[in-house]
Amino acid sequence: MRNIFFVLMLFVFFLLQVTVLNYFQSLHVTLDLLFIFVFLASIYLAQTPALILSMASGFLKDMAGIEGFGISILLFPLWSLLIIRLSKKIVLENSFFASIAMGVIAFLHAILVRIMVHFDGSFISWPTFFRISTLESLYAATLLPAVMLLISTLRLTAYPAHTARQEESL
């Protein structure tokens, strides 16, 4: 049931990302719902479904042409693995710790993407680069608790993610 919900959530987030969120830009920066989805899937799902949905999320983001093709397909599963490892050491079901982790990881993601796009031939000045990276991570960290509250309201977190990962490894 939880996996089906996350697949539906992926498509809803994708549709929102490519349609509605373009109208809610601030300083030419939009919220990255697909990256938030990768974070949530890594916290709430077992490792295999989280990685599969992270790759699917990266594929959808690359198909939408938001960044250079292949960047998200490569980075999203790597971030998912990092988040899964981190969630074994820190309780990320707590929205405060999750927001901090999301902000740091989103900032690192934004920097890596900008560096990769820069080597592709696009030039962004350093002040614009820093502003975009900072705002993207702040947007993601700010919205994450609301999405986590929605998921917990729908009772989709009946057991912690580390329990599902332990069962998968047996």
N, C-alpha and C positions, 0 to 999 in steps of 0.2 A: 504494500500500500504506500509506504513511504517513498520507494523508488519511483512509482508512477506519479506521485505528487511532484517529485523533483523534476521529472521529465516534463510535466506540464508547466512547472514553474520556469524551466529553461526556455520554453517556447514563448511564454508570456513575457518574460524579461527580454528576450530577443526582440519581440514585436514592439515593446515599449522603447527599447534602445534605439531602434532604427526609425521609429515614427514620432512618438509623442515627446521624447526627451530632447529632440532637436529644438523644440520650441521653448525649453526651459534652460537655456544656456546662461551662464554667468561668466562674463569676461572670456567668452568663446570656449568655455570648458563645460562639458556635459558629464553627468554622472555615468559611471561605467557599471551598469547593472549586471553585465555578464561576468565581470570580475568578482562582484559581490556574490554572484551565484556560485562561482568556483569556491570561494571561501566557505559559504554555507554548506555546499555539498561535501566539502572536505571535513567539516566538523560533524555533520549529522549522519553521513552515510558511511558504510564500510569502505575499505580502501579500493576495491575493484570497481564498484559502481561510481565512486567519486572520481576516479581517474578516467573512466569512460565518459562520464558527463563533462568533465573538465576538457577533454579532447573535443567533444561535441560542441561545447561552448566556444572553444577557440576556433573551431572550424566555422561556426556560424558568424563569429565576429570577423574572421578573415573574409568570409564570403560577402559580408556587408560592406567591405572595403573601408572599414574605420581606420585601420592601420595597414602597414605593408603586409602582403599575403605571406602567411607562414609564421609570423611572429607569435600570434596568440596560440596557434596549434602547438608551437614549441614551448612557450612559456607557461601556459595555463596548467598542464600536467605537472610541470616542475614545481610551480607554486603550490599545487594541490599536495604533492608529496611533502613539501616543507611544512604546510599547515597540518597535515596528518601527523608528522613527527612532533611538531610543536604541541599539538593537542594532547599528546601522550605525556608531556611534561608540565603543561599549564592547562588549567580548566578554562577552555575557551567557550563553554556554554554560558559563562557569565558575560553579560553584554559589555561590561566595562573593559575587561581584559580582551575580549574579542575586538572591541573598537580600537583599542591601542594596537593590537596585533594587525588589524586590518589597515589602519593608517600607515604603519611602518611598511608592511608588505606592499600596499598600493603605491606608496612613494617609491620604493625600490623598483616596482614594476614600471611605473611611469618613467623613471630614469633609464632603465634598460631599453624600453621601447623607443624613447627619444634618441638614445645613442645608436640603436640599430637603424632607425629611420635616417639619422644623420649620415651614417655610412652608405645609405642608399642614394644619397645625393640631395636630400632635402636639408635646408639650413634653417635653424631656429636660433634667434639670439639668446644669450644666456639668461637675461632677465625674463624673457618670455618662457623659456625652458623651465626655469625655476618656478615661475608663477603657475604654469599649467600643471607641473608635477605636484606642487603643494596643494593646489585647489582640488585636483582629482583625488588625492588621498584624503583630504578633509571631507569632501563630499561622501566618499565611500564610508569613512569611519563614522560620520554623522548619521547616515541612513541605516547602517547595519543594525543598531538596536531595535529600530522599528520593524525591520523585516524579521528579526529574531523573535520579537514579540508576536508577530503574526503567525509564525511557525509554531510557537509554543501555544498560542491560543487555539490553533487547529489540532493540537494534541499529537503532533507528528514526532515529538521527541520523547516517546514513552520510555526509552532507555538510552543511556549515554552512548556516544559514538564509539568510545573505546571498548565498550562491551561488544558491540557489533564486530569490531576489528578482532577482538580476542576469539569470538566464535568463528570468524572467517579463517583464522590461522590454524584452528584445530582440525 
